[in-house]
Amino acid sequence: MEWKNVYRGLIMGSVEVVPGISGGTIAVLLGIYEQLIASISGFFSKDWKKHLSFLIPLGVGMVTAIFLFARVIDWLFTHYPTQTQFFFLGLVIGVIPFLYQKAEGKTKFQAKQYILLIIGFIVVSGLGILNPNEGQVIQDINTDTYILLFIAGFIGSSVMMVPGISGSMIMMLLGVYPTIMAAISNFQFSVIIVAGAGIALGFIIMSKIIAYFLRNYFASTYAIIIGLVIGAVTIVFPGIPAGAGSIIVCILLFIGGLIAALALGRLEYK
C-alpha cells in the first residue's frame, strides 16, 4: 500500500467540497494525476491489485477529509467567503506552472495546442456566467430525489476527473450540493450511498475516456486542461474586497495559497 497517498487524499478531499476547485487540479499539483486516471480506469483489469494498493489509501484520505472538513469549509465560506476564496485562488494559480511543465509546453505546444487552451478557458469561464444558486436542502427524500442524486453524482464526478472543472460547482448547478453536504455532515447514509454510487460510476467511465486521450493526444489533452484551470481562476475570483484591511488580508491569503501550491508542487515533482 502506498500510504503516502493518505495525506494526498486528505488534501484532495478537503478541496473537493469547495465549489470552483477541482480535485483533478490538486491531483496534478500532487504529481499523481496520470497514475490516478490509470488506476481508476484499470481497476477491473488483471493488474487490479496494483491499482487497489494506490487507490485505497488515497480513498481513505479523501473520505476522511470530506467528513472532517465539510463543516469547517462550510463555516469558512459562511463567515469569511472572500478571504477563503483568495487562498484557494492562489492555490489554483500555483498549479499552472506545474501543468505547463508536465505537458512539456515549451517544446510540444504549437498553434493547435494554444487554440485548444483558449477553448478550455472559454468553456470553464463560461460556467461562471451561470452564477449557480445553491438552493435548499431537500427535505422530502423520495425515489425521484434518489434518481436525481445518483445522476448528479455521476455528472459531478465525471467532471471532477477533469482538472479545472469543479464537481461541487456542477452539483450546485444541479441543485443538490447543499443536500449532499448536509447528508455528509449529518451522516445520512441513504443519500451518501446513492450519490456515492453515481460518483463511483462517473469516476470509472470518465477515467477511461481521459486515459485514452492522454495515451493518444498527450500534449493536446494537457493544453485543454491548462485552459480549464486558467478558466477556473475566473470562477474562484470573488472580486475586489471592500476596505484596505480586507484587501491586505486577502492579498496575504492569496500569497499563502500560492506559496502552498508552489511548495507542494516542488516537493512532489522533485
N, C-alpha and C positions, 0 to 999 in steps of 0.2 A: 504493500500500500504506500502511495506517495502522500504521506501525512503532511508534508509541507503544503499540500493543496487545501488543508483545512483553513489556514489563515487566508489563502486566496479566495476560498469560498465565502469566508466571513466578509471580506471586502466587497466581493461581487453581490452578495445578498443584501448588504447594508445599503448599497446604492440602487439596487433593483426596485426598491419600494419608492424611489424618488421619481416622480413624473418628469420626463425630459432627459433622464440619464439612462443610458443603455448598459446592461450587464455585459454585452458584447464589447462595448468600448473599453470597459475595465479589463476584460479578458485579454484584449490586445495589449493594454498597458502592462499587464502581468506576464506577458510573453507566452500565454497558453492558448491563444485563440484557435490556431490551426489544430493543435492537439485536442482541444475541446470539441471542435467540429468532427474531427476524425474519430474520436472516442464515442460520441453520440451516434454518428452515422454507422459506425462499425460495431455497435453494441450487440447486434444479432448475428455477427459473423463468427467464424471459428476462433477468432482472437478475442472473444468476449471477456475472458478472464483478465487479459492485459488492460482492456478498456475499463473494466469494472474497478480495477485497482486504482485507476486515475479518477474515475467518476465518484466513487463512494466518499472519499474524504472531502472532495470538492462539494458534493451534495450535502454532507454533514455540516460543513461550514456555512453554506448558503441558507439551509433551513434554519440553523441556529441563529444566524444573523437576522433573518426575516422575523422570527418570533421575538428575538431580543430587542431589535431596533425599530420595529414597526411603530411602537408608541413613541419612541424617542424622536424619530424622524417626523412623525405627525406633530409632536409638541413643538419641535423646532420650526416647522413650516407654519404652525398656528401663531406662534409668538414672535418669531424672527424670520419671516419668509424671505425678505430681501437679502439679509446677511447670509442666510443659509445658501441661497441660490448663487451668491457671488463666490462662495467657497467652491461649490460644485462647478461653477463656470471656469474657475482656474484649473480644476481637475480635468475638465473636458479639453480645454485648450492645451494643457500639458501633454495630452495623449498624442496630438497631431504630429509632432516631430518623430515619435517612435513608429507611427503608422507609415510615414514617408520613408523612414529608414528601413522598415520591414519590407516595403514594396520595392526597395532599391530604385526610388523615383528618379534619382539623378541620372541613372543610366538607362532605365527601362521605360520611363514615361515619354511618350511622343504626343502629337496633337490629339490623337484619338483618346488617349488616357485623360488628358486635361478636359476634353469635351465631356467625357463620362463623369469626371469630378464635378464639373459645373452642374450637370444633370442631377447628380446625387444631392448637391447642395440645394437646388431648387425644390426637389421632392420633399426634403425634410423641413426646410424653412417654410414651405407652403403649408405644412401641417400647423404651424404656429398661427396662421391666419384663421384657422378653425376655432381657436380660442375655446377649448373644451370646458364644459361645465361638469364638475364632479357629480352633481346630482345628489340624491339622498340614499341612505342605506335602505335597501329593500327589506321591508319587514315581513311581507306575506310571501314566504318561500313556497312555491308550488312547482309543478312539473315544468311549466314554461320558463320559470326562473332558472331551474337547473339546466335546461337546454341552453338558455342564454349564457349562463356561467361557463358551461362547457365550451361553447363556440367562442366566447370572449377569451377564455384561457388558451384555446388553440391559436387564435389570431394573435393574441398578445405575446405568446411565447415564440411564435413564428418570426415576428418582427424583432423580438428580444435577442434573437441569434445574430441579428444584423447590427454591427456597431453603428451608433448614431441615431437609431430609432428606438425610442423608449417603449417597452411593453406596457409599462404603467400608464403612459400617456394614451396609448391606444385603448386601454381598458377604461380610461376616463372618457374617451370619445364614445365608447360603447355603453357608458353609464353604470358600469359595475365596479369601478375602482373602490368607492367607499364601502360597498357591501363586502368585497373580498378583504379589505383591510380590517373592517370590523370583525369579520369571521376569524381572521388570524389573531387579533387582539383578544377575542372572547372565546377562542378555541371551539368554534362552531364547526365541527368536523364534517358534517354533511356537505356544507358549502366548500370547505377546503378540499375534500376528496374529489368532488365533481369538477371544480375548477382546476385542481391539480391533474386530473386525468386529461383534460383538454390541453393543459400546459405540456404534459409529457408527450402527447401525440404531436403537438406542434414542434417541439424540440427535435423529435426523431425525423419528421418529414423535412423540415427546413434545413437541418444539418446535412442531409443527403444532397439537397439541392446546392447548398453553399459549397460542400466538399467537391462536387462536380465542377463548379465554376473555378474554384481555387486550383484544381488539378489542370484544367484546360485553358483558363484565361486568368492567370495569376495577377499580372500587372493591371489589367483592366478591372478585375474584381476589387483590388485594393484601391484603385483610383476612385471607383464608386463609393467604397467605404470611407475614404478620406473626405469626399464631398458630403456624405451623410453626416459625418462627425462635425464638419465645419458648419453644416446646416443646423445641427443640434445647438450650436452656440447661440443662434438667434432665438431659439426657444427657451433656453435656460436663462438668457439675459433678462433680468426683471425691470430694466430701466434705471435711470439715474436716481439714486435716493435723495430725499429732501434733507437739507441741513448739512452743515460742514462736518459735524461729528459723525453722522451716519455715513457720509461719503468716505471719511478716513477709515472707519471700521470696516466698511465693505471692501475698500482697497486692500487693507491688511489681510482680510479673509481671502480675497481673490489671490493675493500673493501666496498665502498659506496653501491654498489648493493647488496652485501652480507648482510650488516647491515640492509638495507631497507627491504630485504626479511625476515630476522630473526625478525625484529621489527614488521613488518606487520603480520607475522605468529603468533607471541606471542600474539598480540592484538586480532586476530581473534579466536585463539584456547584457550584463557584463560578461 
